[in-house]
Amino acid sequence: MIGESDQRPSGSWTILDEGPAFKVKRIEVSPRSRLSYQTHEHRAEVSVVAAGTASAVIDGETVTAELGQTITIAVGQPHRIVNDQDVPLVIVEVQLGDYLGEDDIVRLEDDFGRA
């Protein structure tokens, strides 16, 4: 639902917009934090760095994205976003797929012990 948000151990997210096959989120990753290494069975993601610098681990390889650059994740592709900086990282993420529920996360590794 538009406006829905959640606080996570590594930061927060807010839904900005959504439709039948897309969802747009603002994701903030706290300084020196990282998201879980995960896959999605039903969605692809395209993220734009809106503030800070992101390190993205995609299929085990690390890429860096700075302000205005994008990170593209295919359906089923293992990935994680890392903020190695001392300032918050803000990304705008567009999720694309036939199912966009929060339960479409398969965590492969997690710093906070979540399954």
N, C-alpha and C positions, 0 to 999 in steps of 0.2 A: 504494500500500500504506500502511496506517495507520502513522504514525510516520516515514515517509519524509520527508526534508528536503533542502534544497539552499541553498547560499549563492550569491547572485547579486551582481553589482557594486553594485546599489542596496539590498541588504538580504538577506532570507532568507524561506523559507517552510517550513512543516511541515504534513503531512496529518494532520488530527485524526480524521476519519471519512470513510467512503465506502460507497456502495451502487451498485446497477445504474444509476441515473440521477442520482446526486448525488455531490459530493465537498466536504468542508469543510476549508478551509486557514486556518492562522494565518499572516498575512503581515506581516513587519516591514519598513518602508521607512526606511532610514537618514536622519538629519537632512540636509536640503538636497539630497535625492535624489529621483529620479522613475523610475517604471517606463516601459517603452517605450510609445509610442503604437501601439495594436494592435487587431486584431479577432480574433474566433473564429468559425469556420464552423459549429461544432456545439454550442456552449454559451452559455447566458446566465449572468450572475453577479449576485448580491446580496451586497454587502459592508456590514458594520456596523463603525463606528469604535469600537475597544475602548480606545485610548489615543492621545492627540494630536489633531491636526486634519488632515483630508485636503482637498486641492484635487483635484477630479476634472475632467479635460477629457473631455467627452462630445460627440461630433460637433462638435468645435471650440469648444464653449461650456464655460466654467469654472463649476463649482458647488463650494461648500464644505460639508463635513460634519464635525460635531464629535462628541464622545463620545455614543454611543448612536444617532446618526443613520445612515441607510442610503444607499447608492449602488446604483442598479439599472442594469444593462447588458443590453440585448437581444442576441440572436444577431446577429452581423454588425456591431454598432454600434462604431465607432471610439472608443477610450477610453484614458486613462492616469490613474494615481494619482500625485499629487505631494505630497511632504512639504516644505513651505517653512519648517518650524519647526526649532529647534535641539535638539529631542528626538526620539527615535524615534516613528514612527507605527505603530500596530498595528491591523490590520483582521482581522476574521474573515470569510472569503469563502465563500459557498456557490455552487458551480458546479452548474448544472442542464442536462442534455442527454443525447443518445444516445451521445456520445463525449466523454470528459473527459481525453484524453491531453495531455501537455505539448507535443506537436507540433502541437496545434490553436491555435497562435499565429502570426498573420500580422503581423509587425512593419512598421509604416508609417514610424516614426521611432524611432531608438534612440541614446542618448547613448554607447553602448559599441561601436558598429559591428557589432552582431549582426544576422543576416539573419532 
